[in-house]
Amino acid sequence: MADPIIPREFHRVSRPSLMRSLAMVPAAAVLLFLVTVPFSCTTVAEYEVAVLKNPINGNVSPEFFPQGLYFAAPAIFWKQYSKYPTREIQYPRSGGSEQAQALTSDQLSIMVDAAYRYRVVPENVVSLFLIVGDMNDVDEYVYTTYRTALRDAIAELSGTEILSTDRLRIASRVEELMDEELTPKGVEVVRFFVREIQPPPAVRQAIELKLQREQEVQAQKFQTEIVREQAEQKRQEALGIRDAQNIIGESLTPAYLSYYYMQTLQEVGNKEGNVIIAPTEGGNLLFDVPTAGRRSGQ
């Protein structure tokens, strides 16, 4: 039997050294396993759910995965878990609003400051993953739906309606259109906000002039009402004075006036130093003395 052919590099390697080298192979494998284990685990937080896709055959698990730690080796080369937040998501993320331009039914171009808030329904994330995709795809899909719904809602109203009381219908209408598109996919629209509607500058100037004129008309009407009320008050006062004079005139008979005259003369005559001169003609007084006064004089 021929001697085995040993490469020249191993001629100087002793058998104990070779055995030590071979013993290091399992240790390296264990070390490699320990290094790759953290990358082979996926953590789903308490505000998340996840969908598992087999990277080899492409099968998707029919059940979603709630909070927990899941092993998915080898996860270094393939993304197996797609996570979805269950918290409400607001757009724009900064908490502000986004300006969108749209045309009304009468082709008036307006700018709308809007924002919306939505959430993923955990029970429908598997269907959402299969129809739309991961969370980045969902964000883009919701945004596209929002822009389309906003344009459709504004196109249903005229410029006059939008700039009047009917502008309140825009938010509810947009939310309704978004729900029709997103609810079957597993996304719930929590709230839609219309913060401001800006018409073109020329229209805005015309509206401001109209509002200013209406305010002036209202002020004039208010002043007219004040003058009318004051005139009515004076009229009522005049009627009261007239009625009082009529009553007094009807009660002032000649006999009463003569009696009142005699009572006044008596009061004046009772005061010391007063002299009463009564007009007479032929020795007779020029006024009638009431019977009651004559009886009292007797």
PAZAPA-4460 file (N, C-alpha, C; in steps of 0.05 Angstrom, whole numbers, plus 32768, in hexadecimal, padded with zeros to 4 digits):
% residues 298
    n_x    n_y    n_z   ca_x   ca_y   ca_z    c_x    c_y    c_z   seq   type   mol
   8011   7FE8   8000   8000   8000   8000   8012   8019   8000     1      M     A
   800B   802B   7FEF   801C   8043   7FEC   8017   8056   8003     2      A     A
   802C   8065   8009   8029   8079   801F   8017   8090   8015     3      D     A
   8007   809A   8028   7FF5   80B0   8020   8006   80C9   8019     4      P     A
   7FFA   80D7   8006   8008   80F0   7FFD   8001   8106   8010     5      I     A
   8014   8112   801D   8010   8127   8031   801A   8141   8024     6      I     A
   8009   8155   8024   8013   816F   8019   802C   8179   8027     7      P     A
   803C   8187   8018   8055   8190   8023   8051   81A3   803B     8      R     A
   803A   81B1   803B   8035   81C4   8051   8032   81B6   806C     9      E     A
   8028   819D   806B   8022   818E   8084   803A   817D   808D    10      F     A
   8051   817D   807E   8067   816C   8085   8072   8173   80A1    11      H     A
   8071   818C   80A8   807C   8194   80C1   8067   8197   80D7    12      R     A
   804D   8190   80D1   8038   8191   80E5   8037   8177   80F5    13      V     A
   8039   817A   810E   8039   8163   811F   801C   815A   8124    14      S     A
   8018   8141   812B   7FFE   8136   8130   7FEF   8145   8147    15      R     A
   7FFC   814B   815D   7FED   815A   8172   7FE3   8175   8168    16      P     A
   7FF2   8183   8158   7FE9   819D   814E   7FD1   819A   813C    17      S     A
   7FD1   8185   812C   7FBB   8180   811A   7FA2   817A   8129    18      L     A
   7FA4   816B   813E   7F8D   8164   814F   7F81   817D   815C    19      M     A
   7F93   818F   8165   7F89   81A8   8172   7F7A   81B9   815D    20      R     A
   7F84   81B9   8145   7F77   81C9   8130   7F5B   81BE   812A    21      S     A
   7F5A   81A3   8129   7F40   8197   8123   7F2C   819C   813B    22      L     A
   7F36   819E   8153   7F25   81A2   816A   7F19   81BE   816B    23      A     A
   7F26   81D0   815D   7F1C   81EC   815D   7F05   81F0   814A    24      M     A
   7F00   81DD   8138   7EE9   81E0   8125   7ECF   81E1   8134    25      V     A
   7EC8   81CE   8146   7EAE   81D1   8154   7EAC   81EA   8164    26      P     A
   7EC3   81F3   8170   7EC2   820B   8180   7EBB   8223   816E    27      A     A
   7EC6   8223   8156   7EC0   8239   8143   7EA3   8238   813A    28      A     A
   7E99   821F   8137   7E7D   821D   812F   7E6A   8227   8145    29      A     A
   7E72   8220   815F   7E61   822A   8175   7E63   8248   8177    30      V     A
   7E7A   8253   8173   7E7D   8270   8174   7E6D   827E   815E    31      L     A
   7E6E   8272   8146   7E5E   827D   812F   7E41   827B   8135    32      L     A
   7E38   8266   8142   7E1C   8263   8149   7E14   8279   815D    33      F     A
   7E25   827D   8172   7E1F   8291   8186   7E1E   82AD   817A    34      L     A
   7E2E   82B2   8166   7E2F   82CC   815A   7E16   82D0   8148    35      V     A
   7E0D   82BC   813B   7DF6   82BF   8128   7DDB   82BC   8136    36      T     A
   7DDA   82B1   814F   7DC0   82AE   815C   7DB2   82C9   8160    37      V     A
   7DC0   82DE   816A   7DB1   82F7   816D   7DA5   8302   8153    38      P     A
   7DB3   82FD   813D   7DA8   8306   8123   7D93   82F3   8118    39      F     A
   7D8F   82DC   8125   7D7B   82C9   811C   7D62   82CB   812D    40      S     A
   7D60   82DF   813F   7D49   82E3   8150   7D3C   82FD   8149    41      C     A
   7D22   82FD   814A   7D12   8315   8145   7D01   831B   815E    42      T     A
   7D03   8334   8167   7CF3   833D   817E   7CDB   834E   8174    43      T     A
   7CC4   8346   817C   7CAB   8355   8176   7CA3   8363   818F    44      V     A
   7CA3   837E   818E   7C9C   838E   81A5   7C7F   838D   81AC    45      A     A
   7C77   8398   81C3   7C5C   8397   81CD   7C49   83A7   81BB    46      E     A
   7C53   83BA   81AC   7C42   83CA   819B   7C45   83C2   817D    47      Y     A
   7C4D   83A9   8179   7C51   839F   815E   7C45   8384   815A    48      E     A
   7C41   837D   8141   7C3B   8361   8139   7C4C   835C   8120    49      V     A
   7C50   8342   811B   7C62   833B   8105   7C56   8325   80F4    50      A     A
   7C5F   8325   80DB   7C56   8310   80C8   7C6F   8301   80BF    51      V     A
   7C6E   82E6   80BF   7C84   82D5   80B8   7C82   82CB   809C    52      L     A
   7C98   82CF   808D   7C99   82C4   8071   7CB2   82B2   806F    53      K     A
   7CAD   829A   8065   7CC3   8287   8061   7CD5   8291   804A    54      N     A
   7CEF   8297   804F   7D00   82A2   803A   7D06   828E   8024    55      P     A
   7D02   8275   8028   7D09   8261   8014   7CF3   825B   8001    56      I     A
   7CDB   8254   800C   7CC5   824D   7FFB   7CB1   8263   7FF8    57      N     A
   7CB4   8279   8007   7CA2   8290   8004   7C87   828D   8012    58      G     A
   7C83   8278   8021   7C69   8275   802F   7C67   8289   8046    59      N     A
   7C4F   8293   804A   7C49   82A6   8060   7C38   8299   8075    60      V     A
   7C40   829C   808E   7C31   8290   80A4   7C15   829C   80A5    61      S     A
   7C00   828C   80A9   7BE5   8297   80AA   7BDF   82A6   80C4    62      P     A
   7BF0   82A4   80D8   7BEC   82B1   80F1   7C01   82C7   80F5    63      E     A
   7BF8   82DD   8101   7C0B   82F2   8108   7C18   82EC   8122    64      F     A
   7C2F   82F9   8128   7C3F   82F3   8140   7C3E   830C   8152    65      F     A
   7C33   8309   816A   7C32   831F   817D   7C4D   8324   818A    66      P     A
   7C4D   8332   81A0   7C66   8338   81AF   7C74   831F   81B7    67      Q     A
   7C8F   831F   81B3   7C9F   8307   81BB   7CB9   8306   81AC    68      G     A
   7CC9   82F2   81B3   7CE3   82ED   81A6   7CE1   82D4   8195    69      L     A
   7CE8   82D7   817B   7CE4   82C1   8168   7CFE   82BB   815A    70      Y     A
   7D04   82A0   8156   7D1C   8297   8148   7D16   8292   812B    71      F     A
   7D27   829D   811A   7D23   829A   80FD   7D3D   8298   80EF    72      A     A
   7D4D   8283   80F5   7D66   827F   80E8   7D62   8274   80CC    73      A     A
   7D73   827B   80B9   7D88   8290   80BB   7D7C   82AB   80B2    74      P     A
   7D79   82BD   80C4   7D6D   82D7   80BE   7D81   82EC   80B5    75      A     A
   7D9B   82E4   80B3   7DAF   82F7   80AA   7DAB   82FE   808D    76      I     A
   7DA3   82EA   807D   7DA2   82EE   8060   7D85   82F4   8056    77      F     A
   7D71   82EE   8065   7D55   82F2   805C   7D45   8300   8072    78      W     A
   7D33   8311   8069   7D20   831E   807C   7D08   830C   807E    79      K     A
   7D03   8301   8095   7CED   82EF   8098   7CD5   82FB   80A6    80      Q     A
   7CD9   830D   80B9   7CC3   8319   80C8   7CBF   8336   80BF    81      Y     A
   7CA6   833C   80B8   7C9E   8357   80B2   7C8D   8362   80C9    82      S     A
   7C96   8378   80D5   7C89   8382   80ED   7C76   8399   80E5    83      K     A
   7C60   839B   80F5   7C4C   83B0   80F1   7C46   83BC   810C    84      Y     A
   7C47   83D7   810F   7C40   83E3   8128   7C21   83E3   812C    85      P     A
   7C19   83DF   8145   7BFC   83E0   814B   7BF4   83FB   8156    86      T     A
   7C07   840D   815A   7C00   8427   8164   7BF5   8438   814C    87      R     A
   7BE8   844E   8154   7BDE   8461   8140   7BF6   846F   8132    88      E     A
   7BF4   8472   8118   7C09   8480   8109   7BFD   8499   80FD    89      I     A
   7C0B   84AF   8101   7C02   84C9   80F6   7C13   84D2   80DF    90      Q     A
   7C05   84DD   80CB   7C14   84E9   80B5   7C0A   8505   80B2    91      Y     A
   7C1D   8518   80AF   7C3A   8515   80B1   7C44   850D   80CC    92      P     A
   7C5A   8500   80CD   7C65   84F5   80E6   7C6C   850B   80FA    93      R     A
   7C73   8523   80F0   7C7B   8539   8102   7C64   8544   8112    94      S     A
   7C4B   853C   810B   7C34   8546   8119   7C28   855F   810D    95      G     A
   7C32   8568   80F6   7C28   857F   80E8   7C12   8577   80D4    96      G     A
   7C12   8584   80BD   7BFF   857E   80A8   7C0D   8581   808D    97      S     A
   7C01   8575   8079   7C0C   8576   805E   7BF9   8585   804C    98      E     A
   7C04   8596   803B   7BF5   85A5   8027   7BF1   8594   800E    99      Q     A
   7BD8   8592   8006   7BD1   8583   7FED   7BC0   8595   7FDC   100      A     A
   7BC5   8595   7FC2   7BB6   85A5   7FAF   7BA1   8594   7FA1   101      Q     A
   7B89   859E   7F9E   7B74   858F   7F91   7B61   85A2   7F83   102      A     A
   7B51   8598   7F70   7B3E   85A7   7F61   7B22   85A1   7F6A   103      L     A
   7B12   85B7   7F6C   7AF6   85B3   7F73   7AE6   85AC   7F5A   104      T     A
   7ACC   85A8   7F5E   7ABB   85A0   7F47   7AB9   85B6   7F32   105      S     A
   7ABD   85CF   7F3A   7ABD   85E5   7F27   7ADA   85EE   7F20   106      D     A
   7AED   85DC   7F23   7B09   85DF   7F1A   7B17   85F6   7F29   107      Q     A
   7B10   85FA   7F42   7B1F   860D   7F53   7B35   85FE   7F62   108      L     A
   7B4D   8607   7F5F   7B64   85FB   7F6C   7B67   8605   7F88   109      S     A
   7B67   85F3   7F9B   7B6A   85FB   7FB7   7B80   85EB   7FC4   110      I     A
   7B8B   85F5   7FDA   7B9F   85E8   7FEA   7B92   85DF   8004   111      M     A
   7B97   85C6   800C   7B8B   85BB   8024   7BA2   85B2   8037   112      V     A
   7BA2   85BC   804F   7BB4   85B2   8064   7BA6   859B   8073   113      D     A
   7BB1   8583   8070   7BA3   856C   807B   7BB8   8559   8089   114      A     A
   7BAD   8548   809A   7BBD   8534   80A8   7BAA   851D   80AE   115      A     A
   7BB5   8505   80B3   7BA4   84EE   80B9   7BB3   84DC   80CC   116      Y     A
   7BA3   84CA   80D9   7BAE   84B7   80ED   7BA2   849C   80E7   117      R     A
   7BB2   8487   80E7   7BA8   846C   80E0   7BB7   8458   80F1   118      Y     A
   7BAD   843F   80F0   7BB9   8429   80FF   7BB5   840F   80F0   119      R     A
   7BC7   83FC   80F4   7BC5   83E2   80E8   7BB5   83D0   80FB   120      V     A
   7BA2   83C1   80EF   7B92   83AE   80FF   7BA2   8394   8102   121      V     A
   7BAA   838C   811A   7BBB   8375   811D   7BB0   835C   8111   122      P     A
   7B96   8358   8113   7B8A   833F   8109   7B8C   833D   80EA   123      E     A
   7B92   8353   80DD   7B92   8352   80BF   7BAD   8357   80B3   124      N     A
   7BC3   8354   80C4   7BDD   835B   80B9   7BE7   8346   80A5   125      V     A
   7BDE   832D   80A7   7BE7   8319   8093   7BDB   8320   8078   126      V     A
   7BC1   8327   8077   7BB5   832F   805E   7BC1   8349   8054   127      S     A
   7BC8   835B   8066   7BD4   8374   805E   7BF0   836F   8052   128      L     A
   7BFF   835C   805D   7C19   8356   8052   7C16   834A   8036   129      F     A
   7C03   8338   8033   7C00   832B   8019   7BF6   833E   8003   130      L     A
   7BE5   8351   800A   7BD9   8363   7FF6   7BEA   837C   7FF2   131      I     A
   7BF4   8388   8007   7C03   83A1   8005   7C21   839E   8008   132      V     A
   7C2A   8391   801D   7C46   838D   8022   7C4E   8394   803E   133      G     A
   7C67   839B   8042   7C70   83A1   805D   7C67   83BD   8065   134      D     A
   7C71   83C7   807C   7C67   83E1   8087   7C6E   83F8   8075   135      M     A
   7C85   83F8   8068   7C8B   840E   8056   7C77   840F   803F   136      N     A
   7C70   83F7   8035   7C5C   83F7   801F   7C41   8400   8029   137      D     A
   7C3A   83FA   8042   7C21   8402   804E   7C20   8421   8050   138      V     A
   7C36   842D   805A   7C37   844A   805C   7C32   8457   8041   139      D     A
   7C3F   844D   802D   7C3C   8459   8012   7C1F   8455   8007   140      E     A
   7C14   843D   800D   7BF9   8437   8004   7BE5   8449   8011   141      Y     A
   7BE8   844E   802B   7BD5   845F   803A   7BD8   847C   8030   142      V     A
   7BF0   8485   802B   7BF4   84A0   8021   7BE8   84A4   8006   143      Y     A
   7BEB   8491   7FF4   7BDF   8493   7FD9   7BC1   8493   7FDB   144      T     A
   7BB6   8483   7FED   7B99   8483   7FF1   7B8F   849D   7FFC   145      T     A
   7B9E   84A9   800E   7B97   84C3   8019   7B96   84D9   8003   146      Y     A
   7BAA   84DA   7FF2   7BAB   84EF   7FDD   7B94   84EB   7FCA   147      R     A
   7B8E   84D2   7FC3   7B78   84CD   7FB0   7B5D   84D4   7FBD   148      T     A
   7B59   84CC   7FD6   7B40   84D2   7FE3   7B3C   84F0   7FE7   149      A     A
   7B51   84FF   7FED   7B4F   851C   7FF0   7B46   8529   7FD6   150      L     A
   7B53   8521   7FC0   7B4C   852D   7FA6   7B2F   8526   7F9F   151      R     A
   7B27   850D   7FA4   7B0C   8505   7F9D   7AF7   8514   7FAE   152      D     A
   7AFD   8517   7FC7   7AEA   8525   7FD9   7AE6   8542   7FD1   153      A     A
   7AFC   8550   7FCA   7AFB   856C   7FC3   7AED   856F   7FA7   154      I     A
   7AF2   855B   7F96   7AE5   855D   7F7B   7AC7   855A   7F7C   155      A     A
   7ABC   8551   7F92   7A9F   854E   7F95   7A91   8568   7F9D   156      E     A
   7AA1   857C   7FA5   7A95   8595   7FAE   7A9F   85AC   7F9D   157      L     A
   7A8F   85C1   7F9C   7A97   85D9   7F8E   7AA8   85EB   7FA0   158      S     A
   7AB4   85FF   7F94   7AC5   8611   7FA4   7AB5   8620   7FB9   159      G     A
   7A9C   8628   7FB2   7A8B   8636   7FC5   7A84   8624   7FDC   160      T     A
   7A7E   860B   7FD7   7A76   85F9   7FEC   7A8E   85F4   7FFF   161      E     A
   7AA6   85F0   7FF4   7ABD   85EA   8004   7AC4   8602   8016   162      I     A
   7AC1   861A   800B   7AC9   8632   801A   7AB3   863C   802C   163      L     A
   7A9D   862D   802D   7A87   8634   803F   7A84   861F   8055   164      S     A
   7A6C   861A   805E   7A68   8607   8074   7A6D   85EA   806B   165      T     A
   7A6B   85E4   8051   7A6F   85C8   8048   7A8B   85BF   804A   166      D     A
   7A9E   85D1   8051   7ABA   85C8   8053   7ABD   85B4   806A   167      R     A
   7AAA   85B3   807D   7AAB   85A0   8092   7AA7   8584   8088   168      L     A
   7A9B   8581   8071   7A96   8566   8066   7AAF   8559   805B   169      R     A
   7AC4   8569   8055   7ADB   855E   8047   7AE9   8549   8058   170      I     A
   7AED   854F   8072   7AFC   853C   8083   7AED   8522   8085   171      A     A
   7AD3   8523   808A   7AC3   850A   808C   7AC2   84FB   8072   172      S     A
   7AC1   8509   805C   7ABF   84FC   8042   7ADA   84EE   803B   173      R     A
   7AF0   84FC   8040   7B0A   84F0   803B   7B0E   84D7   804C   174      V     A
   7B07   84D9   8066   7B09   84C2   8077   7AF8   84AB   806E   175      E     A
   7AE0   84B1   8063   7ACF   849C   8059   7ADB   848E   8041   176      E     A
   7AE7   849E   802E   7AF3   8492   8016   7B0C   8482   801D   177      L     A
   7B1B   848B   8031   7B33   847B   8039   7B2B   8461   8047   178      M     A
   7B15   8462   8056   7B0C   844A   8063   7B03   8435   804F   179      D     A
   7AF6   843E   803A   7AED   842B   8025   7B04   841C   8018   180      E     A
   7B1B   842A   8016   7B32   841D   8009   7B43   840E   801C   181      E     A
   7B47   8418   8035   7B5B   840C   8047   7B4F   83F7   805A   182      L     A
   7B36   83FA   8062   7B2B   83E7   8075   7B2D   83CA   806B   183      T     A
   7B26   83C4   8052   7B29   83A8   8049   7B46   839E   804A   184      P     A
   7B59   83B0   8049   7B75   83A8   8049   7B80   83A3   8065   185      K     A
   7B72   83AD   807A   7B7B   83A9   8095   7B87   83C2   80A1   186      G     A
   7B80   83DA   8096   7B89   83F3   80A1   7B71   8404   80A9   187      V     A
   7B71   840F   80C1   7B5B   841F   80CC   7B63   843C   80CD   188      E     A
   7B53   844D   80C0   7B57   846A   80C1   7B4B   8474   80DB   189      V     A
   7B5B   847E   80ED   7B52   8488   8107   7B46   84A4   8105   190      V     A
   7B53   84B6   80F7   7B49   84D1   80F6   7B56   84DF   80DE   191      R     A
   7B46   84F0   80D1   7B50   8501   80BC   7B4B   851E   80C3   192      F     A
   7B60   852F   80BF   7B5E   854B   80C8   7B61   855D   80AF   193      F     A
   7B4F   8571   80AD   7B52   8587   809A   7B57   85A0   80AA   194      V     A
   7B6F   85A9   80AA   7B76   85C0   80BC   7B72   85DB   80AF   195      R     A
   7B75   85DC   8094   7B71   85F6   8087   7B6C   85F1   8069   196      E     A
   7B5B   8602   805E   7B56   8602   8041   7B5D   861D   8036   197      I     A
   7B6F   861E   8023   7B79   8637   8018   7B71   8639   7FFB   198      Q     A
   7B5F   864C   7FF5   7B57   8651   7FD9   7B6D   8661   7FCB   199      P     A
   7B6B   8664   7FB1   7B7E   8675   7FA2   7B7E   8692   7FAD   200      P     A
   7B94   86A0   7FA9   7B96   86BC   7FB4   7B7F   86CE   7FAB   201      P     A
   7B78   86CD   7F92   7B62   86DE   7F88   7B48   86D7   7F95   202      A     A
   7B42   86BD   7F98   7B29   86B5   7FA5   7B2A   86BD   7FC3   203      V     A
   7B41   86B9   7FD0   7B43   86C0   7FEC   7B3E   86DE   7FF0   204      R     A
   7B49   86EF   7FDE   7B45   870C   7FE0   7B27   8713   7FDC   205      Q     A
   7B1A   8705   7FC9   7AFD   870A   7FC5   7AED   8702   7FDD   206      A     A
   7AF5   86EC   7FEA   7AE7   86E2   8001   7AEB   86F6   8018   207      I     A
   7B03   8700   801C   7B08   8713   8031   7AF8   872C   802D   208      E     A
   7AF7   8736   8014   7AE7   874E   800F   7AC9   8749   8014   209      L     A
   7AC0   8731   800D   7AA4   872B   8012   7A9E   872A   8030   210      K     A
   7AB0   871D   803F   7AAC   871B   805C   7AAD   8737   8068   211      L     A
   7ABF   8748   805F   7AC1   8763   8069   7AA7   8773   8064   212      Q     A
   7A9C   876F   804B   7A83   877D   8044   7A6C   8772   8055   213      R     A
   7A6B   8758   805A   7A56   874D   806A   7A58   8757   8087   214      E     A
   7A70   875A   8091   7A74   8765   80AC   7A6A   8782   80AE   215      Q     A
   7A70   8792   8099   7A67   87AD   8098   7A48   87AF   8097   216      E     A
   7A3C   879D   8087   7A1F   879D   8086   7A13   8795   80A1   217      V     A
   7A1F   8782   80AD   7A15   877A   80C8   7A18   8790   80DC   218      Q     A
   7A2E   879F   80DB   7A32   87B5   80ED   7A1D   87CB   80E8   219      A     A
   7A17   87D1   80CE   7A03   87E4   80C7   79E7   87DB   80D1   220      Q     A
   79E1   87C2   80CD   79C8   87B8   80D7   79C5   87BA   80F5   221      K     A
   79DC   87B6   8103   79DC   87B8   8120   79D6   87D5   8129   222      F     A
   79E4   87E8   811B   79DF   8804   8122   79C2   880C   811C   223      Q     A
   79B7   8802   8106   799B   8808   80FF   7988   87FD   8114   224      T     A
   798E   87E6   811E   797D   87DA   8133   797E   87EB   814C   225      E     A
   7996   87F5   8152   7999   8806   816A   7988   8820   8167   226      I     A
   798B   882D   814F   797B   8845   814B   795E   8840   814C   227      V     A
   7955   8829   8140   7939   8822   8140   792F   881D   815C   228      R     A
   793F   8810   816C   7937   880B   8188   7935   8825   8198   229      E     A
   7949   8837   8193   7948   8850   81A1   792F   8860   8199   230      Q     A
   7929   8861   817F   7911   886F   8175   78F8   8863   8181   231      A     A
   78F7   8848   8182   78DF   883B   818E   78DD   8842   81AB   232      E     A
   78F3   8843   81B9   78F2   884A   81D6   78E8   8867   81DA   233      Q     A
   78F1   887A   81C9   78E8   8895   81CC   78CA   8897   81C4   234      K     A
   78C2   8887   81B0   78A6   8887   81A9   7895   887E   81C0   235      R     A
   789D   8869   81CD   788E   885E   81E3   788D   8872   81FA   236      Q     A
   78A4   8881   81FF   78A4   8895   8213   7890   88AC   820C   237      E     A
   7890   88B4   81F3   787D   88C9   81EA   7860   88C0   81ED   238      A     A
   785B   88A7   81E6   783F   889D   81EA   7838   889D   8207   239      L     A
   784B   8896   8218   7845   8896   8235   783F   88B2   823F   240      G     A
   784F   88C6   8236   784A   88E2   823E   782F   88EB   8234   241      I     A
   7829   88E4   821A   780F   88EC   820F   77F8   88E0   821F   242      R     A
   77FA   88C6   8225   77E5   88B9   8235   77E2   88C6   8250   243      D     A
   77F8   88CD   825D   77F7   88DA   8277   77EA   88F5   8275   244      A     A
   77F1   8904   8261   77E5   891E   825D   77C7   891C   8258   245      Q     A
   77BF   8909   8248   77A2   8905   8243   7793   88FE   825D   246      N     A
   77A0   88ED   826D   7792   88E6   8286   7790   88FF   8298   247      I     A
   77A6   890E   829A   77A6   8926   82AA   7792   893B   82A0   248      I     A
   7792   893E   8285   777F   8951   8279   7762   894A   827D   249      G     A
   775C   8930   827C   7740   8928   8281   7738   892C   829E   250      E     A
   774C   892A   82B1   7745   892C   82CE   7744   8949   82D7   251      S     A
   7750   895D   82C9   7751   8979   82D1   7737   8987   82C8   252      L     A
   7722   8984   82D8   7708   8992   82D3   770A   89AE   82DE   253      T     A
   76F8   89C1   82D5   76F9   89DC   82E1   76F4   89DC   82FF   254      P     A
   76E3   89CB   8309   76DD   89CB   8326   76F6   89C2   8335   255      A     A
   7705   89AE   8329   771E   89A4   8337   7733   89BA   8337   256      Y     A
   7736   89C8   8320   774A   89DD   831F   7743   89F4   8333   257      L     A
   7729   89FB   8335   7722   8A10   8348   7728   8A07   8365   258      S     A
   7721   89EE   836B   7726   89E4   8385   7744   89E3   838B   259      Y     A
   7754   89DA   8377   7771   89D9   837B   777D   89F5   837E   260      Y     A
   7770   8A09   8370   7779   8A24   8373   7774   8A2F   838E   261      Y     A
   775D   8A29   8399   7756   8A33   83B4   7768   8A26   83C9   262      M     A
   776E   8A0C   83C5   7780   89FF   83D8   779C   8A0B   83D8   263      Q     A
   77A4   8A13   83C1   77BF   8A1F   83BE   77BF   8A3B   83CB   264      T     A
   77A9   8A4A   83C7   77A7   8A65   83D4   77A7   8A62   83F2   265      L     A
   7799   8A4E   83FB   7798   8A4B   8418   77B3   8A44   8424   266      Q     A
   77C3   8A33   8416   77DE   8A2C   841F   77F0   8A44   841F   267      E     A
   77ED   8A55   840A   77FD   8A6D   8408   77F5   8A81   841E   268      V     A
   77DB   8A83   8423   77D1   8A97   8436   77D8   8A8F   8453   269      G     A
   77DC   8A76   8458   77E3   8A6D   8473   7800   8A75   847B   270      N     A
   7810   8A7B   8468   782B   8A82   846E   782D   8AA0   8475   271      K     A
   783C   8AA6   8489   783E   8AC1   8494   784A   8AD4   847F   272      E     A
   783E   8AEC   847D   7849   8B01   846B   783F   8AFF   844F   273      G     A
   7830   8AEA   8448   7827   8AE8   842C   780D   8AF7   8429   274      N     A
   780A   8B04   8412   77F1   8B13   840C   77E6   8B06   83F2   275      V     A
   77CC   8B00   83F4   77BE   8AF3   83DD   77AC   8B08   83D0   276      I     A
   77B0   8B0B   83B6   779F   8B1E   83A7   778F   8B0D   8393   277      I     A
   7775   8B0C   8397   7764   8AFC   8385   7756   8B0F   8371   278      A     A
   7758   8B09   8358   774B   8B1A   8343   772C   8B18   8346   279      P     A
   771F   8B2F   8345   7702   8B31   8346   76F7   8B43   8330   280      T     A
   76DE   8B42   832C   76D1   8B54   8319   76B5   8B5A   8324   281      E     A
   76B2   8B73   832B   7698   8B7B   8337   7694   8B6F   8352   282      G     A
   76AA   8B6A   8360   76A8   8B5E   837B   76A5   8B40   837B   283      G     A
   76A6   8B34   8364   76A3   8B17   8362   76BE   8B0B   8359   284      N     A
   76C4   8AF4   8364   76DD   8AE6   835C   76DA   8ADD   833F   285      L     A
   76F1   8ADC   8332   76F1   8AD3   8316   76F3   8AB5   8312   286      L     A
   76EF   8AA6   8328   76F0   8A89   8326   76DB   8A7D   8338   287      F     A
   76D3   8A66   8332   76BE   8A58   8342   76CB   8A4B   835A   288      D     A
   76BE   8A4E   8371   76C7   8A41   8389   76B7   8A28   838D   289      V     A
   76C5   8A10   838F   76B7   89F7   8392   76A4   89F7   83AA   290      P     A
   768F   89E7   83A9   767C   89E5   83BE   7689   89DC   83D8   291      T     A
   769B   89C9   83D6   76A8   89BF   83EE   76B7   89D5   83FC   292      A     A
   76C3   89E8   83ED   76D2   89FE   83F8   76BF   8A11   8406   293      G     A
   76A7   8A16   83FB   7693   8A28   8407   7689   8A1D   8422   294      R     A
   7684   8A03   8422   767A   89F7   843B   768F   89F9   8451   295      R     A
   76A7   89F5   8449   76BD   89F6   845D   76C0   8A12   8468   296      S     A
   76BA   8A27   8456   76BD   8A43   845E   76A7   8A4B   8471   297      G     A
   768F   8A40   846F   7679   8A46   8480   767F   8A3B   849C   298      Q     A
***
